[in-house]
């Protein structure tokens, strides 16, 4: 045990708990804002509480887990002790520096939160910086710091220490350690295993705190200047966001979405997480709870398309390097998702001691879908790499060899059924969207040879491209319904078929595309919200789960795109305006939305939702879109 760790805390009994009377659970999903240092992320509520933080990576065990439990599962709140009249929040322009103003009857205080990022330093420190400023009057404040490592299961050893003449609190449990510096360090409240402080902030006064992950258990990290860290964070984000080339309608929403997508990237490797959270439910109290803190090839490729649409091209090169590392080896071993560093084994298990977000169990860590066969991923990857070529990112021998290897394997397995885009836990099927994306894979391989002179068996790829195209038109189309169905031989609809014109498989005004658009409107669309597919009739035959999920926000934006590509631009504009209005007060979107309650659902913030918003803006108002590159589609 390091000499600077002396005070102990008895290990919390590991039990499965429920939220009971007197417990204070998390806020609404839409009440949170995102902080990111391009290594991990924190969620800050409107009540000034950081309720979710994993250190030092997105996929590390959390040390603040109130989001999936209660206050005793870890949080860090700085807020007025008295009644709050109003709360106003915003990010500083073009950045992830968050400002929250609390107005009370006695005055106004401003809380500034950020996590300073480092783009190129693999060993950069992970820290959270919080600054409190008195704006007017005198406001009584409270600080409560409850640290729980290992998803709330591990109560740390805590003591007061010192480094470079500054006092700090150090917390240690096994491999995890953090240090907290500040102007008002909290003291432990006996019997509550929490550290608290109360103080008054007057107009013009400023207090600050810095919490930092300790890579070495032998001594706390050196203190840093909080205001300098805020300035450094703001400068980084302003420099990055200045590259965004868009000033059309809903410019703030588009820019905020792009900044959010960047905030979900893992700088050391170029990987992009689907979301920074796990187990936020797709239906209140339900079982559709998944861990999204990993890098899906599909999500990452969509994200790169969105970033590239508005001038953010450097990420493509970084992602391609990550891809080459992640998929290195036998192409037959290609996975749909990987860890941040390319890790392959993302074993799924359940945290039985956390009650889940407002009682939604189970809380899952890891994601068993990494073992699934999802053939659409080949098309997504080939499309993204084709985009990179079109934008001037030249192929390397390794990158084209990797793609050749993928195509050789695809030639052998393309006829197999799969789990599809939605990672169903029901039986394998020939999902129509997966078959369309097989066409995309062969199409982009053909065009790599025809347009860029790369070597490959182009005639065989042409033949397979035509075979897949004919198969989809014959088996994916249901003449009785007048629509493409979710899978061959079925009658269910799937919003993923809205992407058929976007990838160039058919023109947007093709009668079969228009028929599918209208069928989706009749069955899956509710106002401006579109479901992925039908759920809620007992255990779903498709996904093997029970319960109704919310409407999928990305699908709602896909509907906008399909309207625009079908020539129904005015309808698309009106719907897009209303969908953008679903963003929370700081411009963030979750995975899904529940129209009945007006609440967000699912992991948050969700890359899929934000990249769909950005792509719709490109379709409607300019930018490079898939349709622009493949206008007219196939016959």
Secondary structure, 3 states (H helix, E strand, C coil): CCCCCCCCCCCCCCCCCCCCCCCCECCCHHHEEEEECCCCEEEEECCCEEEEEECCCCCCCEEECHHHCEHHHCEEEEEECCCEEEEEEEECCCCCCEEEEEEECCEEEEEEEECCCCCCCCCCCCEEEEEEEEEEEEEEEEEEEECEHHHHCEECEEEEEEECCEEEEEEEECCEEEEEEECCCCEEECCCCEEEEEEEEECCCEEEEEEEECCCCCCCCCCCCHHHHHHHHHHHHHHHHCCCCCCCCCHHHHHHHHHHHHHCEECCCCEECCCCCECCCCCCCCCCCCECCCEEHHHHHHHHHHHHHCCCCHHHHHHHHHHHHHCCCCHHHCCCEECCCCCCCCCCEECCCCCCHHHCCCCEECCHHHHCCCCHHHHHHHHHHHHHHHCCCCCCHHHHHHHHHHHHHHHHHCCCCECCCCCCCCCCECEHHHHHHHHHHHHHHHHHHHHHCCCCCHHHHHHHHHHHHHHHHHHHEECCCCEECCECCCCCCCHHHHHCCCCCCCCCCCHHHHHHHHHHHHHCEECCEECCCCCCCCCCCCCCCCCCCCEEHHHHHHHHHHHHHCCCHHHHHHHHHHHHCCCCCCCCCEEEEECCCCEEEEEECCHHHHHHHHHHHHHHHCCCCHHHHCCCCCC
